[in-house]
Amino acid sequence: MDRWRYTCPRGHRTWEPTNHHFWCERCASAENVDGAFDQLRDKVTGELFARDEVLLLTETGPLDTDLDTEGSA
């Protein structure tokens, strides 16, 4: 997955996965905007992906063992 292909609902690429949802740094720093959101947008296709549909793997394994283990999505 090319992480930079995916954005928060407001189009920012400064998102991070956290606690079964996503969080956007730029949104969180804006006045009256919540940085938490539930779906990533694919900038190429426009498709939306919920956190439980996204497997995030690091060099040492799943980012979140509850969500990012093969077969959990």
PyMOL Python script that loads the backbone (N, CA, C, O; Angstrom):
from pymol import cmd

cmd.read_pdbstr("""\
ATOM      1  N   MET A   1       0.847  -1.184   0.000  1.00  0.00           N
ATOM      2  CA  MET A   1       0.000   0.000   0.000  1.00  0.00           C
ATOM      3  C   MET A   1       0.886   1.238   0.000  1.00  0.00           C
ATOM      4  O   MET A   1       1.794   1.360   0.821  1.00  0.00           O
ATOM      5  N   ASP A   2       0.626   2.123  -0.894  1.00  0.00           N
ATOM      6  CA  ASP A   2       1.314   3.407  -0.916  1.00  0.00           C
ATOM      7  C   ASP A   2       0.534   4.362  -0.022  1.00  0.00           C
ATOM      8  O   ASP A   2      -0.496   4.898  -0.431  1.00  0.00           O
ATOM      9  N   ARG A   3       1.019   4.573   1.189  1.00  0.00           N
ATOM     10  CA  ARG A   3       0.264   5.341   2.183  1.00  0.00           C
ATOM     11  C   ARG A   3      -0.077   6.742   1.692  1.00  0.00           C
ATOM     12  O   ARG A   3      -1.088   7.301   2.116  1.00  0.00           O
ATOM     13  N   TRP A   4       0.731   7.329   0.813  1.00  0.00           N
ATOM     14  CA  TRP A   4       0.487   8.703   0.360  1.00  0.00           C
ATOM     15  C   TRP A   4      -0.630   8.778  -0.674  1.00  0.00           C
ATOM     16  O   TRP A   4      -1.060   9.869  -1.047  1.00  0.00           O
ATOM     17  N   ARG A   5      -1.098   7.632  -1.135  1.00  0.00           N
ATOM     18  CA  ARG A   5      -2.238   7.579  -2.053  1.00  0.00           C
ATOM     19  C   ARG A   5      -3.552   7.800  -1.291  1.00  0.00           C
ATOM     20  O   ARG A   5      -4.579   8.100  -1.900  1.00  0.00           O
ATOM     21  N   TYR A   6      -3.518   7.653   0.023  1.00  0.00           N
ATOM     22  CA  TYR A   6      -4.716   7.701   0.861  1.00  0.00           C
ATOM     23  C   TYR A   6      -4.732   8.962   1.715  1.00  0.00           C
ATOM     24  O   TYR A   6      -3.693   9.404   2.204  1.00  0.00           O
ATOM     25  N   THR A   7      -5.918   9.537   1.891  1.00  0.00           N
ATOM     26  CA  THR A   7      -6.044  10.790   2.634  1.00  0.00           C
ATOM     27  C   THR A   7      -7.189  10.710   3.646  1.00  0.00           C
ATOM     28  O   THR A   7      -8.015   9.798   3.616  1.00  0.00           O
ATOM     29  N   CYS A   8      -7.206  11.685   4.527  1.00  0.00           N
ATOM     30  CA  CYS A   8      -8.350  11.849   5.422  1.00  0.00           C
ATOM     31  C   CYS A   8      -9.514  12.382   4.577  1.00  0.00           C
ATOM     32  O   CYS A   8      -9.308  12.727   3.413  1.00  0.00           O
ATOM     33  N   PRO A   9     -10.716  12.458   5.127  1.00  0.00           N
ATOM     34  CA  PRO A   9     -11.860  12.971   4.354  1.00  0.00           C
ATOM     35  C   PRO A   9     -11.673  14.399   3.830  1.00  0.00           C
ATOM     36  O   PRO A   9     -12.326  14.787   2.861  1.00  0.00           O
ATOM     37  N   ARG A  10     -10.793  15.185   4.457  1.00  0.00           N
ATOM     38  CA  ARG A  10     -10.554  16.569   4.020  1.00  0.00           C
ATOM     39  C   ARG A  10      -9.388  16.675   3.032  1.00  0.00           C
ATOM     40  O   ARG A  10      -9.015  17.776   2.628  1.00  0.00           O
ATOM     41  N   GLY A  11      -8.810  15.526   2.642  1.00  0.00           N
ATOM     42  CA  GLY A  11      -7.766  15.505   1.622  1.00  0.00           C
ATOM     43  C   GLY A  11      -6.338  15.599   2.117  1.00  0.00           C
ATOM     44  O   GLY A  11      -5.424  15.750   1.306  1.00  0.00           O
ATOM     45  N   HIS A  12      -6.115  15.515   3.412  1.00  0.00           N
ATOM     46  CA  HIS A  12      -4.758  15.599   3.968  1.00  0.00           C
ATOM     47  C   HIS A  12      -4.086  14.229   4.004  1.00  0.00           C
ATOM     48  O   HIS A  12      -4.740  13.196   4.151  1.00  0.00           O
ATOM     49  N   ARG A  13      -2.781  14.250   3.868  1.00  0.00           N
ATOM     50  CA  ARG A  13      -2.003  13.014   3.949  1.00  0.00           C
ATOM     51  C   ARG A  13      -1.292  12.868   5.300  1.00  0.00           C
ATOM     52  O   ARG A  13      -0.422  12.012   5.452  1.00  0.00           O
ATOM     53  N   THR A  14      -1.653  13.681   6.254  1.00  0.00           N
ATOM     54  CA  THR A  14      -0.994  13.668   7.567  1.00  0.00           C
ATOM     55  C   THR A  14      -1.750  12.792   8.562  1.00  0.00           C
ATOM     56  O   THR A  14      -1.852  13.133   9.741  1.00  0.00           O
ATOM     57  N   TRP A  15      -2.275  11.677   8.094  1.00  0.00           N
ATOM     58  CA  TRP A  15      -3.063  10.787   8.942  1.00  0.00           C
ATOM     59  C   TRP A  15      -2.187   9.714   9.590  1.00  0.00           C
ATOM     60  O   TRP A  15      -1.109   9.376   9.102  1.00  0.00           O
ATOM     61  N   GLU A  16      -2.688   9.204  10.691  1.00  0.00           N
ATOM     62  CA  GLU A  16      -2.059   8.091  11.410  1.00  0.00           C
ATOM     63  C   GLU A  16      -3.167   7.166  11.902  1.00  0.00           C
ATOM     64  O   GLU A  16      -4.252   7.637  12.245  1.00  0.00           O
ATOM     65  N   PRO A  17      -2.915   5.863  11.944  1.00  0.00           N
ATOM     66  CA  PRO A  17      -3.891   4.947  12.526  1.00  0.00           C
ATOM     67  C   PRO A  17      -3.798   5.010  14.046  1.00  0.00           C
ATOM     68  O   PRO A  17      -2.703   5.140  14.594  1.00  0.00           O
ATOM     69  N   THR A  18      -4.933   4.920  14.731  1.00  0.00           N
ATOM     70  CA  THR A  18      -4.930   4.934  16.190  1.00  0.00           C
ATOM     71  C   THR A  18      -6.240   4.386  16.732  1.00  0.00           C
ATOM     72  O   THR A  18      -7.312   4.735  16.239  1.00  0.00           O
ATOM     73  N   ASN A  19      -6.160   3.538  17.731  1.00  0.00           N
ATOM     74  CA  ASN A  19      -7.336   3.054  18.477  1.00  0.00           C
ATOM     75  C   ASN A  19      -8.552   2.717  17.612  1.00  0.00           C
ATOM     76  O   ASN A  19      -9.657   3.184  17.890  1.00  0.00           O
ATOM     77  N   HIS A  20      -8.362   1.934  16.595  1.00  0.00           N
ATOM     78  CA  HIS A  20      -9.454   1.449  15.742  1.00  0.00           C
ATOM     79  C   HIS A  20     -10.086   2.534  14.871  1.00  0.00           C
ATOM     80  O   HIS A  20     -11.203   2.359  14.385  1.00  0.00           O
ATOM     81  N   HIS A  21      -9.394   3.637  14.671  1.00  0.00           N
ATOM     82  CA  HIS A  21      -9.832   4.672  13.738  1.00  0.00           C
ATOM     83  C   HIS A  21      -8.573   5.359  13.207  1.00  0.00           C
ATOM     84  O   HIS A  21      -7.467   4.850  13.393  1.00  0.00           O
ATOM     85  N   PHE A  22      -8.727   6.474  12.569  1.00  0.00           N
ATOM     86  CA  PHE A  22      -7.596   7.247  12.062  1.00  0.00           C
ATOM     87  C   PHE A  22      -7.612   8.630  12.699  1.00  0.00           C
ATOM     88  O   PHE A  22      -8.624   9.059  13.254  1.00  0.00           O
ATOM     89  N   TRP A  23      -6.479   9.323  12.613  1.00  0.00           N
ATOM     90  CA  TRP A  23      -6.343  10.670  13.159  1.00  0.00           C
ATOM     91  C   TRP A  23      -5.505  11.484  12.188  1.00  0.00           C
ATOM     92  O   TRP A  23      -4.494  10.997  11.682  1.00  0.00           O
ATOM     93  N   CYS A  24      -5.915  12.724  11.921  1.00  0.00           N
ATOM     94  CA  CYS A  24      -5.203  13.604  10.992  1.00  0.00           C
ATOM     95  C   CYS A  24      -4.622  14.799  11.742  1.00  0.00           C
ATOM     96  O   CYS A  24      -5.347  15.541  12.404  1.00  0.00           O
ATOM     97  N   GLU A  25      -3.326  14.974  11.634  1.00  0.00           N
ATOM     98  CA  GLU A  25      -2.638  16.072  12.317  1.00  0.00           C
ATOM     99  C   GLU A  25      -3.129  17.436  11.833  1.00  0.00           C
ATOM    100  O   GLU A  25      -3.383  18.325  12.646  1.00  0.00           O
ATOM    101  N   ARG A  26      -3.263  17.607  10.522  1.00  0.00           N
ATOM    102  CA  ARG A  26      -3.696  18.912   9.999  1.00  0.00           C
ATOM    103  C   ARG A  26      -5.119  19.240  10.410  1.00  0.00           C
ATOM    104  O   ARG A  26      -5.414  20.383  10.760  1.00  0.00           O
ATOM    105  N   CYS A  27      -6.005  18.255  10.372  1.00  0.00           N
ATOM    106  CA  CYS A  27      -7.387  18.495  10.815  1.00  0.00           C
ATOM    107  C   CYS A  27      -7.413  18.855  12.294  1.00  0.00           C
ATOM    108  O   CYS A  27      -8.113  19.783  12.702  1.00  0.00           O
ATOM    109  N   ALA A  28      -6.651  18.120  13.092  1.00  0.00           N
ATOM    110  CA  ALA A  28      -6.642  18.351  14.537  1.00  0.00           C
ATOM    111  C   ALA A  28      -6.117  19.740  14.886  1.00  0.00           C
ATOM    112  O   ALA A  28      -6.505  20.310  15.905  1.00  0.00           O
ATOM    113  N   SER A  29      -5.238  20.289  14.047  1.00  0.00           N
ATOM    114  CA  SER A  29      -4.685  21.613  14.338  1.00  0.00           C
ATOM    115  C   SER A  29      -5.590  22.747  13.843  1.00  0.00           C
ATOM    116  O   SER A  29      -5.354  23.914  14.159  1.00  0.00           O
ATOM    117  N   ALA A  30      -6.617  22.404  13.072  1.00  0.00           N
ATOM    118  CA  ALA A  30      -7.560  23.419  12.587  1.00  0.00           C
ATOM    119  C   ALA A  30      -8.620  23.699  13.656  1.00  0.00           C
ATOM    120  O   ALA A  30      -8.994  22.814  14.426  1.00  0.00           O
ATOM    121  N   GLU A  31      -9.082  24.920  13.686  1.00  0.00           N
ATOM    122  CA  GLU A  31     -10.102  25.303  14.659  1.00  0.00           C
ATOM    123  C   GLU A  31     -11.441  24.643  14.329  1.00  0.00           C
ATOM    124  O   GLU A  31     -11.863  24.632  13.173  1.00  0.00           O
ATOM    125  N   ASN A  32     -12.096  24.101  15.332  1.00  0.00           N
ATOM    126  CA  ASN A  32     -13.422  23.482  15.211  1.00  0.00           C
ATOM    127  C   ASN A  32     -13.468  22.264  14.293  1.00  0.00           C
ATOM    128  O   ASN A  32     -14.515  21.968  13.718  1.00  0.00           O
ATOM    129  N   VAL A  33     -12.350  21.556  14.146  1.00  0.00           N
ATOM    130  CA  VAL A  33     -12.320  20.337  13.338  1.00  0.00           C
ATOM    131  C   VAL A  33     -11.764  19.213  14.196  1.00  0.00           C
ATOM    132  O   VAL A  33     -10.725  19.370  14.837  1.00  0.00           O
ATOM    133  N   ASP A  34     -12.453  18.081  14.208  1.00  0.00           N
ATOM    134  CA  ASP A  34     -11.991  16.911  14.944  1.00  0.00           C
ATOM    135  C   ASP A  34     -10.986  16.162  14.076  1.00  0.00           C
ATOM    136  O   ASP A  34     -11.252  15.912  12.900  1.00  0.00           O
ATOM    137  N   GLY A  35      -9.856  15.806  14.629  1.00  0.00           N
ATOM    138  CA  GLY A  35      -8.836  15.089  13.882  1.00  0.00           C
ATOM    139  C   GLY A  35      -9.126  13.618  13.692  1.00  0.00           C
ATOM    140  O   GLY A  35      -8.480  12.970  12.868  1.00  0.00           O
ATOM    141  N   ALA A  36     -10.079  13.066  14.430  1.00  0.00           N
ATOM    142  CA  ALA A  36     -10.409  11.640  14.334  1.00  0.00           C
ATOM    143  C   ALA A  36     -11.382  11.400  13.184  1.00  0.00           C
ATOM    144  O   ALA A  36     -12.297  12.191  12.953  1.00  0.00           O
ATOM    145  N   PHE A  37     -11.173  10.304  12.471  1.00  0.00           N
ATOM    146  CA  PHE A  37     -12.097   9.924  11.402  1.00  0.00           C
ATOM    147  C   PHE A  37     -12.058   8.416  11.208  1.00  0.00           C
ATOM    148  O   PHE A  37     -11.139   7.748  11.684  1.00  0.00           O
ATOM    149  N   ASP A  38     -13.060   7.874  10.504  1.00  0.00           N
ATOM    150  CA  ASP A  38     -13.227   6.424  10.396  1.00  0.00           C
ATOM    151  C   ASP A  38     -12.857   5.828   9.051  1.00  0.00           C
ATOM    152  O   ASP A  38     -12.705   4.610   8.951  1.00  0.00           O
ATOM    153  N   GLN A  39     -12.706   6.646   8.005  1.00  0.00           N
ATOM    154  CA  GLN A  39     -12.432   6.101   6.683  1.00  0.00           C
ATOM    155  C   GLN A  39     -11.331   6.866   5.964  1.00  0.00           C
ATOM    156  O   GLN A  39     -11.272   8.094   6.010  1.00  0.00           O
ATOM    157  N   LEU A  40     -10.455   6.109   5.297  1.00  0.00           N
ATOM    158  CA  LEU A  40      -9.443   6.695   4.417  1.00  0.00           C
ATOM    159  C   LEU A  40     -10.011   6.776   3.009  1.00  0.00           C
ATOM    160  O   LEU A  40     -10.778   5.907   2.596  1.00  0.00           O
ATOM    161  N   ARG A  41      -9.641   7.808   2.275  1.00  0.00           N
ATOM    162  CA  ARG A  41     -10.067   7.944   0.883  1.00  0.00           C
ATOM    163  C   ARG A  41      -8.890   7.631  -0.039  1.00  0.00           C
ATOM    164  O   ARG A  41      -7.791   8.157   0.138  1.00  0.00           O
ATOM    165  N   ASP A  42      -9.137   6.767  -1.023  1.00  0.00           N
ATOM    166  CA  ASP A  42      -8.153   6.465  -2.055  1.00  0.00           C
ATOM    167  C   ASP A  42      -8.220   7.598  -3.075  1.00  0.00           C
ATOM    168  O   ASP A  42      -9.242   7.761  -3.741  1.00  0.00           O
ATOM    169  N   LYS A  43      -7.154   8.382  -3.209  1.00  0.00           N
ATOM    170  CA  LYS A  43      -7.148   9.542  -4.106  1.00  0.00           C
ATOM    171  C   LYS A  43      -7.274   9.139  -5.574  1.00  0.00           C
ATOM    172  O   LYS A  43      -7.714   9.944  -6.395  1.00  0.00           O
ATOM    173  N   VAL A  44      -6.896   7.911  -5.918  1.00  0.00           N
ATOM    174  CA  VAL A  44      -6.959   7.468  -7.306  1.00  0.00           C
ATOM    175  C   VAL A  44      -8.375   7.038  -7.692  1.00  0.00           C
ATOM    176  O   VAL A  44      -8.884   7.444  -8.737  1.00  0.00           O
ATOM    177  N   THR A  45      -9.010   6.218  -6.851  1.00  0.00           N
ATOM    178  CA  THR A  45     -10.325   5.663  -7.190  1.00  0.00           C
ATOM    179  C   THR A  45     -11.490   6.365  -6.500  1.00  0.00           C
ATOM    180  O   THR A  45     -12.634   6.229  -6.934  1.00  0.00           O
ATOM    181  N   GLY A  46     -11.215   7.117  -5.427  1.00  0.00           N
ATOM    182  CA  GLY A  46     -12.272   7.741  -4.651  1.00  0.00           C
ATOM    183  C   GLY A  46     -12.912   6.807  -3.643  1.00  0.00           C
ATOM    184  O   GLY A  46     -13.780   7.221  -2.874  1.00  0.00           O
ATOM    185  N   GLU A  47     -12.495   5.555  -3.640  1.00  0.00           N
ATOM    186  CA  GLU A  47     -13.059   4.556  -2.727  1.00  0.00           C
ATOM    187  C   GLU A  47     -12.699   4.877  -1.279  1.00  0.00           C
ATOM    188  O   GLU A  47     -11.621   5.401  -0.998  1.00  0.00           O
ATOM    189  N   LEU A  48     -13.618   4.557  -0.362  1.00  0.00           N
ATOM    190  CA  LEU A  48     -13.401   4.763   1.069  1.00  0.00           C
ATOM    191  C   LEU A  48     -13.124   3.427   1.742  1.00  0.00           C
ATOM    192  O   LEU A  48     -13.732   2.413   1.401  1.00  0.00           O
ATOM    193  N   PHE A  49     -12.200   3.434   2.703  1.00  0.00           N
ATOM    194  CA  PHE A  49     -11.838   2.226   3.435  1.00  0.00           C
ATOM    195  C   PHE A  49     -11.940   2.477   4.928  1.00  0.00           C
ATOM    196  O   PHE A  49     -11.316   3.399   5.452  1.00  0.00           O
ATOM    197  N   ALA A  50     -12.730   1.652   5.617  1.00  0.00           N
ATOM    198  CA  ALA A  50     -12.839   1.723   7.075  1.00  0.00           C
ATOM    199  C   ALA A  50     -11.562   1.173   7.692  1.00  0.00           C
ATOM    200  O   ALA A  50     -10.833   0.418   7.049  1.00  0.00           O
ATOM    201  N   ARG A  51     -11.291   1.546   8.931  1.00  0.00           N
ATOM    202  CA  ARG A  51     -10.063   1.111   9.610  1.00  0.00           C
ATOM    203  C   ARG A  51      -9.942  -0.409   9.629  1.00  0.00           C
ATOM    204  O   ARG A  51      -8.845  -0.940   9.454  1.00  0.00           O
ATOM    205  N   ASP A  52     -11.053  -1.120   9.838  1.00  0.00           N
ATOM    206  CA  ASP A  52     -10.968  -2.576   9.900  1.00  0.00           C
ATOM    207  C   ASP A  52     -10.780  -3.227   8.533  1.00  0.00           C
ATOM    208  O   ASP A  52     -10.612  -4.444   8.455  1.00  0.00           O
ATOM    209  N   GLU A  53     -10.804  -2.440   7.452  1.00  0.00           N
ATOM    210  CA  GLU A  53     -10.536  -2.952   6.110  1.00  0.00           C
ATOM    211  C   GLU A  53      -9.082  -2.739   5.694  1.00  0.00           C
ATOM    212  O   GLU A  53      -8.660  -3.229   4.646  1.00  0.00           O
ATOM    213  N   VAL A  54      -8.325  -2.022   6.496  1.00  0.00           N
ATOM    214  CA  VAL A  54      -6.951  -1.665   6.151  1.00  0.00           C
ATOM    215  C   VAL A  54      -5.979  -2.454   7.018  1.00  0.00           C
ATOM    216  O   VAL A  54      -6.021  -2.365   8.245  1.00  0.00           O
ATOM    217  N   LEU A  55      -5.099  -3.230   6.378  1.00  0.00           N
ATOM    218  CA  LEU A  55      -4.062  -3.956   7.102  1.00  0.00           C
ATOM    219  C   LEU A  55      -2.788  -3.129   7.055  1.00  0.00           C
ATOM    220  O   LEU A  55      -2.232  -2.901   5.981  1.00  0.00           O
ATOM    221  N   LEU A  56      -2.326  -2.681   8.205  1.00  0.00           N
ATOM    222  CA  LEU A  56      -1.120  -1.860   8.289  1.00  0.00           C
ATOM    223  C   LEU A  56      -0.003  -2.694   8.895  1.00  0.00           C
ATOM    224  O   LEU A  56      -0.051  -3.066  10.067  1.00  0.00           O
ATOM    225  N   LEU A  57       0.997  -2.978   8.082  1.00  0.00           N
ATOM    226  CA  LEU A  57       2.107  -3.811   8.517  1.00  0.00           C
ATOM    227  C   LEU A  57       3.391  -3.007   8.569  1.00  0.00           C
ATOM    228  O   LEU A  57       3.646  -2.175   7.697  1.00  0.00           O
ATOM    229  N   THR A  58       4.198  -3.252   9.586  1.00  0.00           N
ATOM    230  CA  THR A  58       5.513  -2.631   9.712  1.00  0.00           C
ATOM    231  C   THR A  58       6.559  -3.707   9.473  1.00  0.00           C
ATOM    232  O   THR A  58       6.213  -4.872   9.277  1.00  0.00           O
ATOM    233  N   GLU A  59       7.826  -3.337   9.485  1.00  0.00           N
ATOM    234  CA  GLU A  59       8.894  -4.321   9.304  1.00  0.00           C
ATOM    235  C   GLU A  59       8.889  -5.373  10.403  1.00  0.00           C
ATOM    236  O   GLU A  59       9.359  -6.491  10.192  1.00  0.00           O
ATOM    237  N   THR A  60       8.363  -5.028  11.572  1.00  0.00           N
ATOM    238  CA  THR A  60       8.341  -5.965  12.697  1.00  0.00           C
ATOM    239  C   THR A  60       6.999  -6.672  12.859  1.00  0.00           C
ATOM    240  O   THR A  60       6.829  -7.455  13.794  1.00  0.00           O
ATOM    241  N   GLY A  61       6.054  -6.416  11.976  1.00  0.00           N
ATOM    242  CA  GLY A  61       4.765  -7.087  12.053  1.00  0.00           C
ATOM    243  C   GLY A  61       3.604  -6.116  12.011  1.00  0.00           C
ATOM    244  O   GLY A  61       3.762  -4.967  11.600  1.00  0.00           O
ATOM    245  N   PRO A  62       2.423  -6.581  12.441  1.00  0.00           N
ATOM    246  CA  PRO A  62       1.226  -5.738  12.393  1.00  0.00           C
ATOM    247  C   PRO A  62       1.345  -4.509  13.285  1.00  0.00           C
ATOM    248  O   PRO A  62       1.900  -4.582  14.381  1.00  0.00           O
ATOM    249  N   LEU A  63       0.826  -3.386  12.814  1.00  0.00           N
ATOM    250  CA  LEU A  63       0.827  -2.156  13.607  1.00  0.00           C
ATOM    251  C   LEU A  63      -0.076  -2.317  14.825  1.00  0.00           C
ATOM    252  O   LEU A  63       0.295  -1.930  15.933  1.00  0.00           O
ATOM    253  N   ASP A  64      -1.252  -2.885  14.621  1.00  0.00           N
ATOM    254  CA  ASP A  64      -2.213  -3.129  15.700  1.00  0.00           C
ATOM    255  C   ASP A  64      -2.579  -4.604  15.628  1.00  0.00           C
ATOM    256  O   ASP A  64      -3.276  -5.018  14.702  1.00  0.00           O
ATOM    257  N   THR A  65      -2.126  -5.402  16.581  1.00  0.00           N
ATOM    258  CA  THR A  65      -2.339  -6.849  16.505  1.00  0.00           C
ATOM    259  C   THR A  65      -3.815  -7.223  16.522  1.00  0.00           C
ATOM    260  O   THR A  65      -4.176  -8.302  16.054  1.00  0.00           O
ATOM    261  N   ASP A  66      -4.664  -6.369  17.043  1.00  0.00           N
ATOM    262  CA  ASP A  66      -6.100  -6.629  17.057  1.00  0.00           C
ATOM    263  C   ASP A  66      -6.719  -6.444  15.672  1.00  0.00           C
ATOM    264  O   ASP A  66      -7.661  -7.155  15.321  1.00  0.00           O
ATOM    265  N   LEU A  67      -6.208  -5.503  14.885  1.00  0.00           N
ATOM    266  CA  LEU A  67      -6.791  -5.181  13.580  1.00  0.00           C
ATOM    267  C   LEU A  67      -5.947  -5.610  12.392  1.00  0.00           C
ATOM    268  O   LEU A  67      -6.499  -5.952  11.346  1.00  0.00           O
ATOM    269  N   ASP A  68      -4.646  -5.601  12.518  1.00  0.00           N
ATOM    270  CA  ASP A  68      -3.768  -5.748  11.364  1.00  0.00           C
ATOM    271  C   ASP A  68      -3.131  -7.125  11.240  1.00  0.00           C
ATOM    272  O   ASP A  68      -2.003  -7.246  10.761  1.00  0.00           O
ATOM    273  N   THR A  69      -3.832  -8.145  11.660  1.00  0.00           N
ATOM    274  CA  THR A  69      -3.357  -9.510  11.528  1.00  0.00           C
ATOM    275  C   THR A  69      -4.089 -10.141  10.350  1.00  0.00           C
ATOM    276  O   THR A  69      -5.288  -9.923  10.178  1.00  0.00           O
ATOM    277  N   GLU A  70      -3.379 -10.920   9.538  1.00  0.00           N
ATOM    278  CA  GLU A  70      -3.996 -11.571   8.388  1.00  0.00           C
ATOM    279  C   GLU A  70      -5.279 -12.263   8.810  1.00  0.00           C
ATOM    280  O   GLU A  70      -5.310 -12.953   9.829  1.00  0.00           O
ATOM    281  N   GLY A  71      -6.337 -12.082   8.032  1.00  0.00           N
ATOM    282  CA  GLY A  71      -7.614 -12.711   8.316  1.00  0.00           C
ATOM    283  C   GLY A  71      -8.509 -11.905   9.229  1.00  0.00           C
ATOM    284  O   GLY A  71      -9.668 -12.268   9.428  1.00  0.00           O
ATOM    285  N   SER A  72      -8.003 -10.823   9.790  1.00  0.00           N
ATOM    286  CA  SER A  72      -8.831 -10.025  10.697  1.00  0.00           C
ATOM    287  C   SER A  72      -9.651  -8.981   9.958  1.00  0.00           C
ATOM    288  O   SER A  72     -10.633  -8.471  10.498  1.00  0.00           O
ATOM    289  N   ALA A  73      -9.263  -8.658   8.732  1.00  0.00           N
ATOM    290  CA  ALA A  73     -10.000  -7.638   7.968  1.00  0.00           C
ATOM    291  C   ALA A  73     -11.112  -8.256   7.170  1.00  0.00           C
ATOM    292  O   ALA A  73     -11.836  -7.549   6.469  1.00  0.00           O
TER     293      ALA A  73
END
""", "prot")
cmd.dss("prot")
cmd.show_as("cartoon", "prot")
cmd.util.cbc("prot")
cmd.orient("prot")
